[in-house]
Amino acid sequence: MAKPGEKAPTFFGAYYEWMQTPLPTWEDIAWLREQWGGPFMVKGVSRVDDAKRVVDLGATALSVSNHGGNNLDGTPAPIRALPAVADAVGSQIEVVLDGGIRRGSDVVKALALGARAVMIGRAYLWGLAANGQAGVENVLDVLRGGIDSALLGIGKSSIHDLNRDDVVAPDGFFRSLGTK
């Protein structure tokens, strides 16, 4: 990030620079898709109308995500937006959940609500920081054990047997943003 002959920016300097960078536009995403003929995922989708636009752009997957709530702490949790997005486009594109996965039961809930897979950014990074490859392997083992325990607890033998009835949530918990 440093220009030739200049010092590298501090962490906060780099973060400030990143925060000042203009957000990508739909045109930017369409251009990227035109450049790349392989698998293409758009991350940060939490609205049905945006999910439909991602499908129209030819992406092969989307990630229901709020980027960890890093920029806006009042953003709805991705799990709350997942069912509406999965219902709207899940038959046309791979729907993945990113955010809030801390244990195996979180994976089970996401799969039951329509995710094809989940991403686990922080969990594996904590394992990596604590003990390198062995730490990452431990995190994966803990998640797998939690998945198995959750499935056993609800009487399911496989993640393929999951459905929305396996998740109990209060009325109004799930969001259907941008359904117009």
C-alpha positions as a LaTeX table, in Angstrom:
\begin{tabular}{lrrr}
\hline
Residue & $x$ (\AA) & $y$ (\AA) & $z$ (\AA) \\
\hline
Met1 & 0.00 & 0.00 & 0.00 \\
Ala2 & 3.01 & 2.27 & 0.17 \\
Lys3 & 4.09 & 4.32 & $-2.80$ \\
Pro4 & 7.71 & 3.81 & $-3.89$ \\
Gly5 & 10.05 & 5.55 & $-1.46$ \\
Glu6 & 7.33 & 6.11 & 1.16 \\
Lys7 & 6.72 & 4.37 & 4.46 \\
Ala8 & 3.94 & 1.81 & 4.69 \\
Pro9 & 0.79 & 3.16 & 6.34 \\
Thr10 & $-0.09$ & 2.32 & 9.91 \\
Phe11 & $-2.96$ & $-0.08$ & 10.55 \\
Phe12 & $-5.34$ & 2.81 & 11.20 \\
Gly13 & $-4.02$ & 4.68 & 8.20 \\
Ala14 & $-4.72$ & 1.69 & 5.96 \\
Tyr15 & $-8.13$ & 1.20 & 7.58 \\
Tyr16 & $-9.01$ & 4.86 & 7.01 \\
Glu17 & $-7.93$ & 4.57 & 3.38 \\
Trp18 & $-10.07$ & 1.46 & 2.94 \\
Met19 & $-13.09$ & 3.13 & 4.58 \\
Gln20 & $-12.77$ & 6.08 & 2.16 \\
Thr21 & $-12.71$ & 3.87 & $-0.93$ \\
Pro22 & $-15.93$ & 4.19 & $-2.95$ \\
Leu23 & $-18.19$ & 1.17 & $-2.74$ \\
Pro24 & $-18.44$ & $-1.03$ & $-5.83$ \\
Thr25 & $-21.44$ & $-0.37$ & $-8.01$ \\
Trp26 & $-23.68$ & $-2.89$ & $-9.75$ \\
Glu27 & $-21.88$ & $-1.89$ & $-12.93$ \\
Asp28 & $-18.54$ & $-2.79$ & $-11.32$ \\
Ile29 & $-19.89$ & $-6.22$ & $-10.37$ \\
Ala30 & $-21.27$ & $-6.77$ & $-13.89$ \\
Trp31 & $-17.88$ & $-5.82$ & $-15.35$ \\
Leu32 & $-16.08$ & $-8.25$ & $-13.02$ \\
Arg33 & $-18.49$ & $-11.01$ & $-14.01$ \\
Glu34 & $-17.80$ & $-10.35$ & $-17.69$ \\
Gln35 & $-14.07$ & $-10.69$ & $-17.03$ \\
Trp36 & $-14.36$ & $-14.00$ & $-15.20$ \\
Gly37 & $-16.12$ & $-17.04$ & $-16.62$ \\
Gly38 & $-15.62$ & $-19.26$ & $-13.57$ \\
Pro39 & $-17.52$ & $-19.53$ & $-10.31$ \\
Phe40 & $-18.50$ & $-16.07$ & $-9.09$ \\
Met41 & $-19.86$ & $-15.16$ & $-5.64$ \\
Val42 & $-21.20$ & $-11.81$ & $-4.49$ \\
Lys43 & $-20.86$ & $-11.25$ & $-0.74$ \\
Gly44 & $-22.90$ & $-8.90$ & 1.38 \\
Val45 & $-26.44$ & $-9.62$ & 0.21 \\
Ser46 & $-29.19$ & $-9.17$ & 2.78 \\
Arg47 & $-32.10$ & $-7.98$ & 0.65 \\
Val48 & $-34.31$ & $-9.96$ & $-1.70$ \\
Asp49 & $-34.15$ & $-7.33$ & $-4.45$ \\
Asp50 & $-30.35$ & $-7.36$ & $-4.30$ \\
Ala51 & $-30.33$ & $-11.17$ & $-4.39$ \\
Lys52 & $-32.42$ & $-11.11$ & $-7.56$ \\
Arg53 & $-30.04$ & $-8.60$ & $-9.09$ \\
Val54 & $-27.09$ & $-10.87$ & $-8.27$ \\
Val55 & $-28.85$ & $-13.70$ & $-10.11$ \\
Asp56 & $-29.51$ & $-11.42$ & $-13.09$ \\
Leu57 & $-25.79$ & $-10.53$ & $-13.20$ \\
Gly58 & $-24.96$ & $-14.22$ & $-13.70$ \\
Ala59 & $-23.29$ & $-14.95$ & $-10.39$ \\
Thr60 & $-23.13$ & $-18.60$ & $-9.37$ \\
Ala61 & $-23.40$ & $-17.92$ & $-5.63$ \\
Leu62 & $-24.22$ & $-15.22$ & $-3.14$ \\
Ser63 & $-23.37$ & $-14.77$ & 0.48 \\
Val64 & $-26.03$ & $-13.52$ & 2.86 \\
Ser65 & $-23.77$ & $-11.34$ & 4.97 \\
Asn66 & $-23.50$ & $-8.02$ & 6.75 \\
His67 & $-19.68$ & $-8.12$ & 6.66 \\
Gly68 & $-19.58$ & $-8.74$ & 10.40 \\
Gly69 & $-21.47$ & $-5.54$ & 11.08 \\
Asn70 & $-18.12$ & $-3.76$ & 10.73 \\
Asn71 & $-19.48$ & $-0.60$ & 9.17 \\
Leu72 & $-22.94$ & $-0.38$ & 10.67 \\
Asp73 & $-23.59$ & $-2.02$ & 14.01 \\
Gly74 & $-27.38$ & $-1.95$ & 13.57 \\
Thr75 & $-27.38$ & $-4.14$ & 10.46 \\
Pro76 & $-29.69$ & $-7.15$ & 10.81 \\
Ala77 & $-27.91$ & $-10.42$ & 11.49 \\
Pro78 & $-27.54$ & $-12.48$ & 8.29 \\
Ile79 & $-29.49$ & $-15.40$ & 9.80 \\
Arg80 & $-32.52$ & $-13.11$ & 10.00 \\
Ala81 & $-32.38$ & $-12.33$ & 6.27 \\
Leu82 & $-31.44$ & $-15.83$ & 5.11 \\
Pro83 & $-34.90$ & $-17.46$ & 4.72 \\
Ala84 & $-36.30$ & $-14.66$ & 2.55 \\
Val85 & $-33.22$ & $-14.62$ & 0.30 \\
Ala86 & $-33.14$ & $-18.43$ & 0.04 \\
Asp87 & $-36.85$ & $-18.53$ & $-0.83$ \\
Ala88 & $-36.43$ & $-15.86$ & $-3.50$ \\
Val89 & $-33.36$ & $-17.18$ & $-5.34$ \\
Gly90 & $-32.19$ & $-20.44$ & $-3.77$ \\
Ser91 & $-33.40$ & $-22.51$ & $-6.72$ \\
Gln92 & $-31.33$ & $-20.38$ & $-9.15$ \\
Ile93 & $-28.07$ & $-19.77$ & $-7.29$ \\
Glu94 & $-26.06$ & $-21.18$ & $-4.40$ \\
Val95 & $-26.96$ & $-19.34$ & $-1.20$ \\
Val96 & $-24.28$ & $-19.26$ & 1.49 \\
Leu97 & $-24.46$ & $-17.69$ & 4.95 \\
Asp98 & $-21.59$ & $-15.64$ & 6.31 \\
Gly99 & $-21.61$ & $-14.22$ & 9.79 \\
Gly100 & $-22.46$ & $-15.32$ & 13.28 \\
Ile101 & $-21.27$ & $-18.91$ & 12.97 \\
Arg102 & $-19.66$ & $-19.64$ & 16.33 \\
Arg103 & $-20.70$ & $-23.26$ & 16.99 \\
Gly104 & $-21.99$ & $-26.33$ & 15.20 \\
Ser105 & $-25.61$ & $-25.60$ & 16.10 \\
Asp106 & $-25.28$ & $-22.29$ & 14.19 \\
Val107 & $-24.32$ & $-24.29$ & 11.10 \\
Val108 & $-27.36$ & $-26.54$ & 11.57 \\
Lys109 & $-29.69$ & $-23.54$ & 11.91 \\
Ala110 & $-28.31$ & $-21.90$ & 8.75 \\
Leu111 & $-28.66$ & $-25.10$ & 6.72 \\
Ala112 & $-32.21$ & $-25.63$ & 8.01 \\
Leu113 & $-33.12$ & $-22.08$ & 6.99 \\
Gly114 & $-31.94$ & $-22.47$ & 3.40 \\
Ala115 & $-28.17$ & $-22.01$ & 3.24 \\
Arg116 & $-26.27$ & $-24.46$ & 1.08 \\
Ala117 & $-23.12$ & $-23.85$ & 3.14 \\
Val118 & $-21.68$ & $-21.45$ & 5.72 \\
Met119 & $-18.47$ & $-19.48$ & 5.94 \\
Ile120 & $-16.55$ & $-19.33$ & 9.21 \\
Gly121 & $-14.13$ & $-16.42$ & 8.99 \\
Arg122 & $-13.46$ & $-15.59$ & 12.62 \\
Ala123 & $-13.65$ & $-19.10$ & 14.04 \\
Tyr124 & $-10.79$ & $-20.48$ & 11.98 \\
Leu125 & $-8.75$ & $-17.29$ & 12.38 \\
Trp126 & $-8.93$ & $-17.62$ & 16.15 \\
Gly127 & $-7.76$ & $-21.23$ & 15.85 \\
Leu128 & $-4.96$ & $-20.18$ & 13.52 \\
Ala129 & $-3.83$ & $-17.44$ & 15.89 \\
Ala130 & $-3.93$ & $-19.79$ & 18.88 \\
Asn131 & $-2.14$ & $-22.80$ & 17.43 \\
Gly132 & $-1.51$ & $-22.61$ & 13.68 \\
Gln133 & $-2.76$ & $-25.47$ & 11.55 \\
Ala134 & $-3.52$ & $-27.60$ & 14.60 \\
Gly135 & $-5.68$ & $-24.76$ & 15.94 \\
Val136 & $-7.66$ & $-24.58$ & 12.69 \\
Glu137 & $-8.11$ & $-28.35$ & 12.72 \\
Asn138 & $-9.34$ & $-28.13$ & 16.31 \\
Val139 & $-11.89$ & $-25.45$ & 15.38 \\
Leu140 & $-13.19$ & $-27.65$ & 12.56 \\
Asp141 & $-13.39$ & $-30.64$ & 14.91 \\
Val142 & $-15.34$ & $-28.58$ & 17.47 \\
Leu143 & $-17.74$ & $-27.34$ & 14.77 \\
Arg144 & $-18.24$ & $-30.87$ & 13.45 \\
Gly145 & $-18.91$ & $-32.18$ & 16.95 \\
Gly146 & $-21.43$ & $-29.40$ & 17.50 \\
Ile147 & $-23.16$ & $-30.22$ & 14.22 \\
Asp148 & $-23.40$ & $-33.88$ & 15.21 \\
Ser149 & $-24.70$ & $-32.99$ & 18.70 \\
Ala150 & $-27.31$ & $-30.60$ & 17.32 \\
Leu151 & $-28.52$ & $-33.17$ & 14.79 \\
Leu152 & $-28.74$ & $-35.80$ & 17.52 \\
Gly153 & $-30.61$ & $-33.37$ & 19.77 \\
Ile154 & $-33.32$ & $-32.75$ & 17.18 \\
Gly155 & $-33.53$ & $-36.36$ & 16.04 \\
Lys156 & $-31.98$ & $-35.94$ & 12.58 \\
Ser157 & $-29.41$ & $-38.30$ & 11.13 \\
Ser158 & $-28.09$ & $-35.94$ & 8.45 \\
Ile159 & $-27.95$ & $-32.29$ & 7.51 \\
His160 & $-29.92$ & $-33.31$ & 4.42 \\
Asp161 & $-32.91$ & $-34.06$ & 6.68 \\
Leu162 & $-33.09$ & $-30.48$ & 8.02 \\
Asn163 & $-35.98$ & $-28.14$ & 7.32 \\
Arg164 & $-37.30$ & $-24.84$ & 8.65 \\
Asp165 & $-39.46$ & $-26.54$ & 11.25 \\
Asp166 & $-36.24$ & $-27.51$ & 13.01 \\
Val167 & $-35.59$ & $-23.87$ & 13.96 \\
Val168 & $-37.69$ & $-22.16$ & 16.61 \\
Ala169 & $-37.70$ & $-18.37$ & 16.44 \\
Pro170 & $-40.10$ & $-15.71$ & 17.73 \\
Asp171 & $-42.63$ & $-14.13$ & 15.39 \\
Gly172 & $-41.07$ & $-11.29$ & 13.43 \\
Phe173 & $-37.51$ & $-12.59$ & 13.90 \\
Phe174 & $-36.88$ & $-13.19$ & 10.21 \\
Arg175 & $-36.56$ & $-10.17$ & 7.92 \\
Ser176 & $-37.77$ & $-9.85$ & 4.36 \\
Leu177 & $-36.00$ & $-6.70$ & 3.27 \\
Gly178 & $-36.42$ & $-5.51$ & $-0.28$ \\
Thr179 & $-39.23$ & $-7.86$ & $-1.27$ \\
Lys180 & $-40.85$ & $-5.31$ & $-3.57$ \\
\hline
\end{tabular}
